[in-house]
Amino acid sequence: LGKQDYKKTRPMLRATRLKAEAKKTALGVKEVALVLAAILVFLLAFYAFFYLNVSNEVDLDLDPEEN
C-alpha cells in the first residue's frame, strides 16, 4: 500500500521543476494587458491636458482680435 509503481528519473524531475518555476515567473496575458492599458490611459490623459491647454490659449488670443 502507498508504494509508487514507477520512479521518476532525474531528468524528468528536473524538467518538472523547471516547468513549475517557469510558470511561477512568467508574465501572464492579464498582467501585460493591464500594464499596456495603464500606459495608454496615461498617454491619453497627457495628450488631452496639453490639447485643452493649447486650445484654450488659442481661443483667448482670438477673442481680442475679433472685437
Predicted model as a PDB file, atoms N, CA, C, CB and O in Angstrom, pLDDT in the B-factor column:
MODEL        1                                                                  
ATOM      1  N   LEU A   1       0.831  -1.181   0.000  1.00 55.00           N  
ATOM      2  CA  LEU A   1       0.000   0.000   0.000  1.00 55.00           C  
ATOM      3  C   LEU A   1       0.880   1.250   0.000  1.00 55.00           C  
ATOM      4  CB  LEU A   1      -0.948  -0.005   1.211  1.00 55.00           C  
ATOM      5  O   LEU A   1       1.885   1.320   0.706  1.00 55.00           O  
ATOM      6  N   GLY A   2       0.481   2.228  -0.803  1.00 58.00           N  
ATOM      7  CA  GLY A   2       1.171   3.509  -0.793  1.00 58.00           C  
ATOM      8  C   GLY A   2       2.480   3.529  -1.563  1.00 58.00           C  
ATOM      9  O   GLY A   2       3.155   4.558  -1.588  1.00 58.00           O  
ATOM     10  N   LYS A   3       2.860   2.421  -2.192  1.00 62.00           N  
ATOM     11  CA  LYS A   3       4.107   2.423  -2.966  1.00 62.00           C  
ATOM     12  C   LYS A   3       3.818   2.894  -4.383  1.00 62.00           C  
ATOM     13  CB  LYS A   3       4.759   1.010  -2.983  1.00 62.00           C  
ATOM     14  O   LYS A   3       2.749   2.648  -4.940  1.00 62.00           O  
ATOM     15  N   GLN A   4       4.810   3.581  -4.949  1.00 61.00           N  
ATOM     16  CA  GLN A   4       4.643   4.024  -6.330  1.00 61.00           C  
ATOM     17  C   GLN A   4       4.992   2.882  -7.271  1.00 61.00           C  
ATOM     18  CB  GLN A   4       5.522   5.267  -6.628  1.00 61.00           C  
ATOM     19  O   GLN A   4       5.888   2.083  -7.000  1.00 61.00           O  
ATOM     20  N   ASP A   5       4.266   2.820  -8.381  1.00 57.00           N  
ATOM     21  CA  ASP A   5       4.532   1.789  -9.370  1.00 57.00           C  
ATOM     22  C   ASP A   5       5.808   2.093 -10.148  1.00 57.00           C  
ATOM     23  CB  ASP A   5       3.350   1.653 -10.325  1.00 57.00           C  
ATOM     24  O   ASP A   5       6.486   1.174 -10.608  1.00 57.00           O  
ATOM     25  N   TYR A   6       6.132   3.342 -10.296  1.00 64.00           N  
ATOM     26  CA  TYR A   6       7.323   3.704 -11.051  1.00 64.00           C  
ATOM     27  C   TYR A   6       8.037   4.839 -10.334  1.00 64.00           C  
ATOM     28  CB  TYR A   6       6.963   4.108 -12.503  1.00 64.00           C  
ATOM     29  O   TYR A   6       7.443   5.563  -9.536  1.00 64.00           O  
ATOM     30  N   LYS A   7       9.276   4.974 -10.624  1.00 69.00           N  
ATOM     31  CA  LYS A   7      10.055   6.054 -10.033  1.00 69.00           C  
ATOM     32  C   LYS A   7      10.477   6.986 -11.163  1.00 69.00           C  
ATOM     33  CB  LYS A   7      11.301   5.505  -9.244  1.00 69.00           C  
ATOM     34  O   LYS A   7      10.959   6.533 -12.201  1.00 69.00           O  
ATOM     35  N   LYS A   8      10.296   8.281 -10.960  1.00 72.00           N  
ATOM     36  CA  LYS A   8      10.669   9.238 -11.995  1.00 72.00           C  
ATOM     37  C   LYS A   8      12.189   9.316 -12.075  1.00 72.00           C  
ATOM     38  CB  LYS A   8      10.058  10.639 -11.709  1.00 72.00           C  
ATOM     39  O   LYS A   8      12.893   9.261 -11.067  1.00 72.00           O  
ATOM     40  N   THR A   9      12.660   9.442 -13.286  1.00 79.00           N  
ATOM     41  CA  THR A   9      14.105   9.582 -13.469  1.00 79.00           C  
ATOM     42  C   THR A   9      14.526  11.004 -13.147  1.00 79.00           C  
ATOM     43  CB  THR A   9      14.520   9.209 -14.910  1.00 79.00           C  
ATOM     44  O   THR A   9      13.690  11.906 -13.090  1.00 79.00           O  
ATOM     45  N   ARG A  10      15.805  11.207 -12.938  1.00 82.00           N  
ATOM     46  CA  ARG A  10      16.323  12.522 -12.575  1.00 82.00           C  
ATOM     47  C   ARG A  10      16.010  13.584 -13.644  1.00 82.00           C  
ATOM     48  CB  ARG A  10      17.831  12.438 -12.351  1.00 82.00           C  
ATOM     49  O   ARG A  10      15.614  14.691 -13.279  1.00 82.00           O  
ATOM     50  N   PRO A  11      16.170  13.297 -14.943  1.00 83.00           N  
ATOM     51  CA  PRO A  11      15.815  14.319 -15.950  1.00 83.00           C  
ATOM     52  C   PRO A  11      14.335  14.672 -15.936  1.00 83.00           C  
ATOM     53  CB  PRO A  11      16.198  13.836 -17.338  1.00 83.00           C  
ATOM     54  O   PRO A  11      13.975  15.828 -16.162  1.00 83.00           O  
ATOM     55  N   MET A  12      13.484  13.708 -15.677  1.00 84.00           N  
ATOM     56  CA  MET A  12      12.054  14.004 -15.615  1.00 84.00           C  
ATOM     57  C   MET A  12      11.742  14.911 -14.430  1.00 84.00           C  
ATOM     58  CB  MET A  12      11.238  12.706 -15.519  1.00 84.00           C  
ATOM     59  O   MET A  12      10.942  15.838 -14.557  1.00 84.00           O  
ATOM     60  N   LEU A  13      12.359  14.657 -13.284  1.00 85.00           N  
ATOM     61  CA  LEU A  13      12.149  15.503 -12.110  1.00 85.00           C  
ATOM     62  C   LEU A  13      12.652  16.915 -12.360  1.00 85.00           C  
ATOM     63  CB  LEU A  13      12.847  14.905 -10.886  1.00 85.00           C  
ATOM     64  O   LEU A  13      12.012  17.892 -11.971  1.00 85.00           O  
ATOM     65  N   ARG A  14      13.810  17.015 -13.016  1.00 87.00           N  
ATOM     66  CA  ARG A  14      14.383  18.326 -13.307  1.00 87.00           C  
ATOM     67  C   ARG A  14      13.483  19.098 -14.277  1.00 87.00           C  
ATOM     68  CB  ARG A  14      15.805  18.177 -13.894  1.00 87.00           C  
ATOM     69  O   ARG A  14      13.260  20.294 -14.092  1.00 87.00           O  
ATOM     70  N   ALA A  15      12.969  18.426 -15.302  1.00 88.00           N  
ATOM     71  CA  ALA A  15      12.092  19.074 -16.270  1.00 88.00           C  
ATOM     72  C   ALA A  15      10.802  19.552 -15.595  1.00 88.00           C  
ATOM     73  CB  ALA A  15      11.767  18.111 -17.426  1.00 88.00           C  
ATOM     74  O   ALA A  15      10.317  20.647 -15.883  1.00 88.00           O  
ATOM     75  N   THR A  16      10.259  18.745 -14.715  1.00 87.00           N  
ATOM     76  CA  THR A  16       9.041  19.126 -13.998  1.00 87.00           C  
ATOM     77  C   THR A  16       9.301  20.346 -13.123  1.00 87.00           C  
ATOM     78  CB  THR A  16       8.523  17.953 -13.140  1.00 87.00           C  
ATOM     79  O   THR A  16       8.473  21.255 -13.065  1.00 87.00           O  
ATOM     80  N   ARG A  17      10.446  20.373 -12.442  1.00 87.00           N  
ATOM     81  CA  ARG A  17      10.785  21.504 -11.577  1.00 87.00           C  
ATOM     82  C   ARG A  17      10.985  22.772 -12.392  1.00 87.00           C  
ATOM     83  CB  ARG A  17      12.046  21.200 -10.764  1.00 87.00           C  
ATOM     84  O   ARG A  17      10.503  23.838 -12.009  1.00 87.00           O  
ATOM     85  N   LEU A  18      11.695  22.666 -13.520  1.00 86.00           N  
ATOM     86  CA  LEU A  18      11.911  23.839 -14.373  1.00 86.00           C  
ATOM     87  C   LEU A  18      10.603  24.371 -14.943  1.00 86.00           C  
ATOM     88  CB  LEU A  18      12.866  23.495 -15.510  1.00 86.00           C  
ATOM     89  O   LEU A  18      10.415  25.582 -15.061  1.00 86.00           O  
ATOM     90  N   LYS A  19       9.707  23.465 -15.294  1.00 87.00           N  
ATOM     91  CA  LYS A  19       8.418  23.872 -15.830  1.00 87.00           C  
ATOM     92  C   LYS A  19       7.606  24.619 -14.776  1.00 87.00           C  
ATOM     93  CB  LYS A  19       7.641  22.655 -16.336  1.00 87.00           C  
ATOM     94  O   LYS A  19       6.964  25.622 -15.088  1.00 87.00           O  
ATOM     95  N   ALA A  20       7.629  24.144 -13.535  1.00 84.00           N  
ATOM     96  CA  ALA A  20       6.902  24.801 -12.453  1.00 84.00           C  
ATOM     97  C   ALA A  20       7.492  26.179 -12.164  1.00 84.00           C  
ATOM     98  CB  ALA A  20       6.928  23.935 -11.184  1.00 84.00           C  
ATOM     99  O   ALA A  20       6.745  27.127 -11.923  1.00 84.00           O  
ATOM    100  N   GLU A  21       8.814  26.305 -12.185  1.00 80.00           N  
ATOM    101  CA  GLU A  21       9.458  27.595 -11.948  1.00 80.00           C  
ATOM    102  C   GLU A  21       9.137  28.588 -13.060  1.00 80.00           C  
ATOM    103  CB  GLU A  21      10.969  27.417 -11.826  1.00 80.00           C  
ATOM    104  O   GLU A  21       8.905  29.768 -12.800  1.00 80.00           O  
ATOM    105  N   ALA A  22       9.126  28.103 -14.297  1.00 76.00           N  
ATOM    106  CA  ALA A  22       8.825  28.977 -15.427  1.00 76.00           C  
ATOM    107  C   ALA A  22       7.385  29.480 -15.333  1.00 76.00           C  
ATOM    108  CB  ALA A  22       9.054  28.237 -16.765  1.00 76.00           C  
ATOM    109  O   ALA A  22       7.109  30.636 -15.654  1.00 76.00           O  
ATOM    110  N   LYS A  23       6.482  28.629 -14.901  1.00 77.00           N  
ATOM    111  CA  LYS A  23       5.086  29.021 -14.744  1.00 77.00           C  
ATOM    112  C   LYS A  23       4.952  30.105 -13.680  1.00 77.00           C  
ATOM    113  CB  LYS A  23       4.220  27.804 -14.379  1.00 77.00           C  
ATOM    114  O   LYS A  23       4.178  31.050 -13.830  1.00 77.00           O  
ATOM    115  N   LYS A  24       5.720  29.951 -12.602  1.00 73.00           N  
ATOM    116  CA  LYS A  24       5.651  30.907 -11.499  1.00 73.00           C  
ATOM    117  C   LYS A  24       6.160  32.283 -11.901  1.00 73.00           C  
ATOM    118  CB  LYS A  24       6.445  30.394 -10.317  1.00 73.00           C  
ATOM    119  O   LYS A  24       5.586  33.296 -11.502  1.00 73.00           O  
ATOM    120  N   THR A  25       7.233  32.330 -12.688  1.00 70.00           N  
ATOM    121  CA  THR A  25       7.861  33.613 -13.005  1.00 70.00           C  
ATOM    122  C   THR A  25       7.348  34.236 -14.301  1.00 70.00           C  
ATOM    123  CB  THR A  25       9.349  33.435 -13.097  1.00 70.00           C  
ATOM    124  O   THR A  25       7.622  35.407 -14.565  1.00 70.00           O  
ATOM    125  N   ALA A  26       6.629  33.499 -15.093  1.00 69.00           N  
ATOM    126  CA  ALA A  26       6.178  34.018 -16.392  1.00 69.00           C  
ATOM    127  C   ALA A  26       5.083  35.062 -16.198  1.00 69.00           C  
ATOM    128  CB  ALA A  26       5.665  32.869 -17.291  1.00 69.00           C  
ATOM    129  O   ALA A  26       4.223  34.927 -15.327  1.00 69.00           O  
ATOM    130  N   LEU A  27       5.131  36.108 -17.027  1.00 70.00           N  
ATOM    131  CA  LEU A  27       4.072  37.116 -17.012  1.00 70.00           C  
ATOM    132  C   LEU A  27       2.869  36.582 -17.763  1.00 70.00           C  
ATOM    133  CB  LEU A  27       4.557  38.451 -17.634  1.00 70.00           C  
ATOM    134  O   LEU A  27       2.995  36.003 -18.843  1.00 70.00           O  
ATOM    135  N   GLY A  28       1.726  36.781 -17.186  1.00 78.00           N  
ATOM    136  CA  GLY A  28       0.503  36.344 -17.843  1.00 78.00           C  
ATOM    137  C   GLY A  28       0.002  37.393 -18.806  1.00 78.00           C  
ATOM    138  O   GLY A  28       0.450  38.539 -18.773  1.00 78.00           O  
ATOM    139  N   VAL A  29      -0.909  37.016 -19.649  1.00 76.00           N  
ATOM    140  CA  VAL A  29      -1.501  37.934 -20.614  1.00 76.00           C  
ATOM    141  C   VAL A  29      -2.255  39.034 -19.878  1.00 76.00           C  
ATOM    142  CB  VAL A  29      -2.443  37.182 -21.582  1.00 76.00           C  
ATOM    143  O   VAL A  29      -2.276  40.182 -20.323  1.00 76.00           O  
ATOM    144  N   LYS A  30      -2.867  38.688 -18.765  1.00 81.00           N  
ATOM    145  CA  LYS A  30      -3.640  39.660 -17.992  1.00 81.00           C  
ATOM    146  C   LYS A  30      -2.745  40.790 -17.484  1.00 81.00           C  
ATOM    147  CB  LYS A  30      -4.344  38.969 -16.812  1.00 81.00           C  
ATOM    148  O   LYS A  30      -3.107  41.963 -17.575  1.00 81.00           O  
ATOM    149  N   GLU A  31      -1.582  40.434 -16.951  1.00 85.00           N  
ATOM    150  CA  GLU A  31      -0.670  41.449 -16.426  1.00 85.00           C  
ATOM    151  C   GLU A  31      -0.153  42.364 -17.529  1.00 85.00           C  
ATOM    152  CB  GLU A  31       0.501  40.787 -15.713  1.00 85.00           C  
ATOM    153  O   GLU A  31      -0.076  43.579 -17.348  1.00 85.00           O  
ATOM    154  N   VAL A  32       0.195  41.786 -18.658  1.00 86.00           N  
ATOM    155  CA  VAL A  32       0.698  42.582 -19.779  1.00 86.00           C  
ATOM    156  C   VAL A  32      -0.389  43.531 -20.280  1.00 86.00           C  
ATOM    157  CB  VAL A  32       1.184  41.664 -20.927  1.00 86.00           C  
ATOM    158  O   VAL A  32      -0.112  44.695 -20.567  1.00 86.00           O  
ATOM    159  N   ALA A  33      -1.614  43.042 -20.384  1.00 87.00           N  
ATOM    160  CA  ALA A  33      -2.720  43.878 -20.846  1.00 87.00           C  
ATOM    161  C   ALA A  33      -2.983  45.024 -19.865  1.00 87.00           C  
ATOM    162  CB  ALA A  33      -3.992  43.029 -21.029  1.00 87.00           C  
ATOM    163  O   ALA A  33      -3.264  46.146 -20.286  1.00 87.00           O  
ATOM    164  N   LEU A  34      -2.896  44.751 -18.578  1.00 91.00           N  
ATOM    165  CA  LEU A  34      -3.101  45.807 -17.582  1.00 91.00           C  
ATOM    166  C   LEU A  34      -2.034  46.888 -17.675  1.00 91.00           C  
ATOM    167  CB  LEU A  34      -3.110  45.214 -16.181  1.00 91.00           C  
ATOM    168  O   LEU A  34      -2.343  48.075 -17.569  1.00 91.00           O  
ATOM    169  N   VAL A  35      -0.782  46.488 -17.872  1.00 94.00           N  
ATOM    170  CA  VAL A  35       0.307  47.461 -17.988  1.00 94.00           C  
ATOM    171  C   VAL A  35       0.120  48.303 -19.248  1.00 94.00           C  
ATOM    172  CB  VAL A  35       1.686  46.746 -18.012  1.00 94.00           C  
ATOM    173  O   VAL A  35       0.276  49.523 -19.204  1.00 94.00           O  
ATOM    174  N   LEU A  36      -0.211  47.668 -20.360  1.00 95.00           N  
ATOM    175  CA  LEU A  36      -0.424  48.416 -21.603  1.00 95.00           C  
ATOM    176  C   LEU A  36      -1.616  49.366 -21.485  1.00 95.00           C  
ATOM    177  CB  LEU A  36      -0.640  47.448 -22.774  1.00 95.00           C  
ATOM    178  O   LEU A  36      -1.566  50.489 -21.987  1.00 95.00           O  
ATOM    179  N   ALA A  37      -2.668  48.928 -20.835  1.00 97.00           N  
ATOM    180  CA  ALA A  37      -3.839  49.793 -20.646  1.00 97.00           C  
ATOM    181  C   ALA A  37      -3.485  50.996 -19.770  1.00 97.00           C  
ATOM    182  CB  ALA A  37      -5.003  48.997 -20.012  1.00 97.00           C  
ATOM    183  O   ALA A  37      -3.934  52.111 -20.037  1.00 97.00           O  
ATOM    184  N   ALA A  38      -2.688  50.776 -18.736  1.00 97.00           N  
ATOM    185  CA  ALA A  38      -2.291  51.882 -17.858  1.00 97.00           C  
ATOM    186  C   ALA A  38      -1.434  52.892 -18.619  1.00 97.00           C  
ATOM    187  CB  ALA A  38      -1.522  51.349 -16.630  1.00 97.00           C  
ATOM    188  O   ALA A  38      -1.609  54.099 -18.455  1.00 97.00           O  
ATOM    189  N   ILE A  39      -0.523  52.415 -19.438  1.00 98.00           N  
ATOM    190  CA  ILE A  39       0.321  53.325 -20.239  1.00 98.00           C  
ATOM    191  C   ILE A  39      -0.545  54.103 -21.222  1.00 98.00           C  
ATOM    192  CB  ILE A  39       1.427  52.533 -21.005  1.00 98.00           C  
ATOM    193  O   ILE A  39      -0.348  55.305 -21.402  1.00 98.00           O  
ATOM    194  N   LEU A  40      -1.493  53.438 -21.853  1.00 98.00           N  
ATOM    195  CA  LEU A  40      -2.375  54.099 -22.815  1.00 98.00           C  
ATOM    196  C   LEU A  40      -3.210  55.184 -22.138  1.00 98.00           C  
ATOM    197  CB  LEU A  40      -3.294  53.072 -23.492  1.00 98.00           C  
ATOM    198  O   LEU A  40      -3.356  56.280 -22.678  1.00 98.00           O  
ATOM    199  N   VAL A  41      -3.754  54.889 -20.970  1.00 98.00           N  
ATOM    200  CA  VAL A  41      -4.550  55.879 -20.237  1.00 98.00           C  
ATOM    201  C   VAL A  41      -3.686  57.082 -19.861  1.00 98.00           C  
ATOM    202  CB  VAL A  41      -5.172  55.248 -18.967  1.00 98.00           C  
ATOM    203  O   VAL A  41      -4.127  58.226 -19.973  1.00 98.00           O  
ATOM    204  N   PHE A  42      -2.463  56.825 -19.419  1.00 97.00           N  
ATOM    205  CA  PHE A  42      -1.557  57.909 -19.054  1.00 97.00           C  
ATOM    206  C   PHE A  42      -1.249  58.788 -20.261  1.00 97.00           C  
ATOM    207  CB  PHE A  42      -0.260  57.347 -18.464  1.00 97.00           C  
ATOM    208  O   PHE A  42      -1.271  60.014 -20.156  1.00 97.00           O  
ATOM    209  N   LEU A  43      -0.964  58.173 -21.401  1.00 97.00           N  
ATOM    210  CA  LEU A  43      -0.657  58.950 -22.605  1.00 97.00           C  
ATOM    211  C   LEU A  43      -1.867  59.759 -23.079  1.00 97.00           C  
ATOM    212  CB  LEU A  43      -0.181  58.020 -23.725  1.00 97.00           C  
ATOM    213  O   LEU A  43      -1.721  60.908 -23.496  1.00 97.00           O  
ATOM    214  N   LEU A  44      -3.039  59.170 -23.017  1.00 97.00           N  
ATOM    215  CA  LEU A  44      -4.245  59.893 -23.421  1.00 97.00           C  
ATOM    216  C   LEU A  44      -4.519  61.075 -22.490  1.00 97.00           C  
ATOM    217  CB  LEU A  44      -5.452  58.946 -23.439  1.00 97.00           C  
ATOM    218  O   LEU A  44      -4.916  62.145 -22.952  1.00 97.00           O  
ATOM    219  N   ALA A  45      -4.314  60.894 -21.200  1.00 96.00           N  
ATOM    220  CA  ALA A  45      -4.515  61.995 -20.256  1.00 96.00           C  
ATOM    221  C   ALA A  45      -3.498  63.102 -20.515  1.00 96.00           C  
ATOM    222  CB  ALA A  45      -4.404  61.492 -18.795  1.00 96.00           C  
ATOM    223  O   ALA A  45      -3.839  64.285 -20.481  1.00 96.00           O  
ATOM    224  N   PHE A  46      -2.268  62.724 -20.771  1.00 94.00           N  
ATOM    225  CA  PHE A  46      -1.202  63.681 -21.065  1.00 94.00           C  
ATOM    226  C   PHE A  46      -1.544  64.483 -22.325  1.00 94.00           C  
ATOM    227  CB  PHE A  46       0.155  62.951 -21.239  1.00 94.00           C  
ATOM    228  O   PHE A  46      -1.417  65.707 -22.345  1.00 94.00           O  
ATOM    229  N   TYR A  47      -1.978  63.779 -23.369  1.00 94.00           N  
ATOM    230  CA  TYR A  47      -2.344  64.416 -24.628  1.00 94.00           C  
ATOM    231  C   TYR A  47      -3.544  65.350 -24.441  1.00 94.00           C  
ATOM    232  CB  TYR A  47      -2.658  63.354 -25.689  1.00 94.00           C  
ATOM    233  O   TYR A  47      -3.541  66.475 -24.939  1.00 94.00           O  
ATOM    234  N   ALA A  48      -4.560  64.882 -23.727  1.00 92.00           N  
ATOM    235  CA  ALA A  48      -5.765  65.690 -23.512  1.00 92.00           C  
ATOM    236  C   ALA A  48      -5.438  66.950 -22.726  1.00 92.00           C  
ATOM    237  CB  ALA A  48      -6.839  64.874 -22.777  1.00 92.00           C  
ATOM    238  O   ALA A  48      -5.967  68.018 -23.032  1.00 92.00           O  
ATOM    239  N   PHE A  49      -4.581  66.847 -21.722  1.00 91.00           N  
ATOM    240  CA  PHE A  49      -4.209  68.012 -20.932  1.00 91.00           C  
ATOM    241  C   PHE A  49      -3.579  69.082 -21.809  1.00 91.00           C  
ATOM    242  CB  PHE A  49      -3.251  67.615 -19.813  1.00 91.00           C  
ATOM    243  O   PHE A  49      -3.962  70.250 -21.744  1.00 91.00           O  
ATOM    244  N   PHE A  50      -2.614  68.682 -22.628  1.00 88.00           N  
ATOM    245  CA  PHE A  50      -1.946  69.671 -23.472  1.00 88.00           C  
ATOM    246  C   PHE A  50      -2.853  70.161 -24.600  1.00 88.00           C  
ATOM    247  CB  PHE A  50      -0.668  69.083 -24.055  1.00 88.00           C  
ATOM    248  O   PHE A  50      -2.776  71.327 -24.986  1.00 88.00           O  
ATOM    249  N   TYR A  51      -3.692  69.306 -25.121  1.00 87.00           N  
ATOM    250  CA  TYR A  51      -4.611  69.719 -26.178  1.00 87.00           C  
ATOM    251  C   TYR A  51      -5.575  70.786 -25.657  1.00 87.00           C  
ATOM    252  CB  TYR A  51      -5.396  68.504 -26.720  1.00 87.00           C  
ATOM    253  O   TYR A  51      -5.791  71.812 -26.302  1.00 87.00           O  
ATOM    254  N   LEU A  52      -6.142  70.531 -24.493  1.00 86.00           N  
ATOM    255  CA  LEU A  52      -7.069  71.501 -23.917  1.00 86.00           C  
ATOM    256  C   LEU A  52      -6.354  72.776 -23.512  1.00 86.00           C  
ATOM    257  CB  LEU A  52      -7.784  70.904 -22.716  1.00 86.00           C  
ATOM    258  O   LEU A  52      -6.903  73.866 -23.670  1.00 86.00           O  
ATOM    259  N   ASN A  53      -5.163  72.662 -23.002  1.00 83.00           N  
ATOM    260  CA  ASN A  53      -4.391  73.818 -22.582  1.00 83.00           C  
ATOM    261  C   ASN A  53      -4.061  74.705 -23.782  1.00 83.00           C  
ATOM    262  CB  ASN A  53      -3.105  73.374 -21.873  1.00 83.00           C  
ATOM    263  O   ASN A  53      -4.211  75.924 -23.705  1.00 83.00           O  
ATOM    264  N   VAL A  54      -3.618  74.113 -24.876  1.00 79.00           N  
ATOM    265  CA  VAL A  54      -3.262  74.884 -26.072  1.00 79.00           C  
ATOM    266  C   VAL A  54      -4.516  75.454 -26.723  1.00 79.00           C  
ATOM    267  CB  VAL A  54      -2.486  74.004 -27.081  1.00 79.00           C  
ATOM    268  O   VAL A  54      -4.496  76.602 -27.166  1.00 79.00           O  
ATOM    269  N   SER A  55      -5.600  74.696 -26.795  1.00 75.00           N  
ATOM    270  CA  SER A  55      -6.816  75.201 -27.440  1.00 75.00           C  
ATOM    271  C   SER A  55      -7.409  76.365 -26.644  1.00 75.00           C  
ATOM    272  CB  SER A  55      -7.857  74.072 -27.586  1.00 75.00           C  
ATOM    273  O   SER A  55      -7.964  77.281 -27.251  1.00 75.00           O  
ATOM    274  N   ASN A  56      -7.315  76.367 -25.335  1.00 70.00           N  
ATOM    275  CA  ASN A  56      -7.797  77.485 -24.532  1.00 70.00           C  
ATOM    276  C   ASN A  56      -6.958  78.734 -24.784  1.00 70.00           C  
ATOM    277  CB  ASN A  56      -7.775  77.123 -23.042  1.00 70.00           C  
ATOM    278  O   ASN A  56      -7.502  79.834 -24.870  1.00 70.00           O  
ATOM    279  N   GLU A  57      -5.668  78.579 -24.899  1.00 65.00           N  
ATOM    280  CA  GLU A  57      -4.798  79.730 -25.165  1.00 65.00           C  
ATOM    281  C   GLU A  57      -5.091  80.328 -26.535  1.00 65.00           C  
ATOM    282  CB  GLU A  57      -3.319  79.321 -25.075  1.00 65.00           C  
ATOM    283  O   GLU A  57      -5.081  81.550 -26.686  1.00 65.00           O  
ATOM    284  N   VAL A  58      -5.349  79.497 -27.527  1.00 60.00           N  
ATOM    285  CA  VAL A  58      -5.662  79.983 -28.870  1.00 60.00           C  
ATOM    286  C   VAL A  58      -6.985  80.732 -28.848  1.00 60.00           C  
ATOM    287  CB  VAL A  58      -5.717  78.813 -29.883  1.00 60.00           C  
ATOM    288  O   VAL A  58      -7.104  81.787 -29.470  1.00 60.00           O  
ATOM    289  N   ASP A  59      -7.983  80.206 -28.142  1.00 59.00           N  
ATOM    290  CA  ASP A  59      -9.281  80.877 -28.041  1.00 59.00           C  
ATOM    291  C   ASP A  59      -9.145  82.241 -27.375  1.00 59.00           C  
ATOM    292  CB  ASP A  59     -10.272  80.008 -27.259  1.00 59.00           C  
ATOM    293  O   ASP A  59      -9.782  83.204 -27.804  1.00 59.00           O  
ATOM    294  N   LEU A  60      -8.337  82.334 -26.348  1.00 57.00           N  
ATOM    295  CA  LEU A  60      -8.145  83.609 -25.665  1.00 57.00           C  
ATOM    296  C   LEU A  60      -7.450  84.612 -26.578  1.00 57.00           C  
ATOM    297  CB  LEU A  60      -7.335  83.412 -24.380  1.00 57.00           C  
ATOM    298  O   LEU A  60      -7.740  85.807 -26.521  1.00 57.00           O  
ATOM    299  N   ASP A  61      -6.553  84.143 -27.404  1.00 56.00           N  
ATOM    300  CA  ASP A  61      -5.850  85.037 -28.321  1.00 56.00           C  
ATOM    301  C   ASP A  61      -6.781  85.536 -29.432  1.00 56.00           C  
ATOM    302  CB  ASP A  61      -4.635  84.323 -28.930  1.00 56.00           C  
ATOM    303  O   ASP A  61      -6.620  86.659 -29.909  1.00 56.00           O  
ATOM    304  N   LEU A  62      -7.736  84.730 -29.840  1.00 57.00           N  
ATOM    305  CA  LEU A  62      -8.602  85.119 -30.938  1.00 57.00           C  
ATOM    306  C   LEU A  62      -9.681  86.109 -30.504  1.00 57.00           C  
ATOM    307  CB  LEU A  62      -9.243  83.895 -31.542  1.00 57.00           C  
ATOM    308  O   LEU A  62     -10.100  86.941 -31.308  1.00 57.00           O  
ATOM    309  N   ASP A  63     -10.132  86.041 -29.276  1.00 53.00           N  
ATOM    310  CA  ASP A  63     -11.206  86.914 -28.808  1.00 53.00           C  
ATOM    311  C   ASP A  63     -10.871  88.402 -28.936  1.00 53.00           C  
ATOM    312  CB  ASP A  63     -11.525  86.593 -27.371  1.00 53.00           C  
ATOM    313  O   ASP A  63     -11.705  89.138 -29.464  1.00 53.00           O  
ATOM    314  N   PRO A  64      -9.713  88.897 -28.492  1.00 54.00           N  
ATOM    315  CA  PRO A  64      -9.431  90.323 -28.621  1.00 54.00           C  
ATOM    316  C   PRO A  64      -9.300  90.767 -30.084  1.00 54.00           C  
ATOM    317  CB  PRO A  64      -8.160  90.664 -27.867  1.00 54.00           C  
ATOM    318  O   PRO A  64      -9.614  91.912 -30.406  1.00 54.00           O  
ATOM    319  N   GLU A  65      -8.850  89.893 -30.956  1.00 51.00           N  
ATOM    320  CA  GLU A  65      -8.693  90.270 -32.366  1.00 51.00           C  
ATOM    321  C   GLU A  65     -10.042  90.437 -33.051  1.00 51.00           C  
ATOM    322  CB  GLU A  65      -7.861  89.224 -33.108  1.00 51.00           C  
ATOM    323  O   GLU A  65     -10.187  91.266 -33.950  1.00 51.00           O  
ATOM    324  N   GLU A  66     -11.038  89.645 -32.626  1.00 52.00           N  
ATOM    325  CA  GLU A  66     -12.357  89.715 -33.258  1.00 52.00           C  
ATOM    326  C   GLU A  66     -13.098  90.997 -32.873  1.00 52.00           C  
ATOM    327  CB  GLU A  66     -13.193  88.494 -32.871  1.00 52.00           C  
ATOM    328  O   GLU A  66     -13.904  91.487 -33.664  1.00 52.00           O  
ATOM    329  N   ASN A  67     -12.857  91.541 -31.713  1.00 48.00           N  
ATOM    330  CA  ASN A  67     -13.591  92.739 -31.258  1.00 48.00           C  
ATOM    331  C   ASN A  67     -13.045  93.975 -31.845  1.00 48.00           C  
ATOM    332  CB  ASN A  67     -13.565  92.857 -29.771  1.00 48.00           C  
ATOM    333  O   ASN A  67     -13.545  95.065 -31.566  1.00 48.00           O  
TER     334      ASN A  67                                                      
ENDMDL                                                                          
END                                                                             
